[in-house]
Amino acid sequence: MFMEGRALPELGAFIGALPLLGLAPNGDGHPVLVLPGLVASDVSTRPLRAFLKSRGYAVSGWRQGRNLGLRPGVQHAMVDLVHELNDTHGRKISLVGWSLGGLYARQLAKVMPERVRQVITLGSPFASSPKATNAWRVYEMASGRSAEEEDHRFGGTLAGAPPVPTTAIFSRTDGVCAWQGCREQSSHMSESIEVESSHCGMGHHPAVVYAVAERLAQKEGEWKPFNRSGWRSLVYPDPHR
């Protein structure tokens, strides 16, 4: 948890790295929904959303204030927003979720895969016990639900990969969520990307922001795993080591 103090310097690094991040590929204008983490709001994802907007995407926050867990109405509001963005732009939507927001993103893709282009999670503990984090007590207080209470009506079990291209970005120095539970199994449609980041700074860490932009820039229907060759091997550790 002490290492989470890196989050603020990581924001400064993001601002300083903007000229280099400008080398990230431009998008094709498709809609992107960014979902915040526990007790966070759209304010927390503003740097990431602003950058993705500058790369040409139609970006939206989740529009529900603070994320206090899967309370009554939250699931339906997210489903309605996916429908709205999908119908407005006439294109499939990419979902980017930070921490708890990433769990929502995965489940949304499971219940409406025909509307989702791809899923990217940032430090989301989908593959471990709900109590394998330092935030489970906060979740229980905020949501009024047990951390181990899983709503199978919303997309089924958390660990199962969505039926769309899925990227899980994680950090072994994450001070909130156990990194082992934030990794995805590798397949022809799923992968993990490792970064050296705090949990609370993951949404604006330069390496994360670049990876998200690079993943989103792939042409629809032509998804391929992240390429770590060249200079990227110096920034992105081997997630399978």
Summary of the structure (lengths in Angstrom):
residues: 241
radius of gyration: 16.3
end to end distance: 23.6
largest distance: 47.5
contacts: 817
relative contact order: 0.17
helix: 36%
strand: 15%
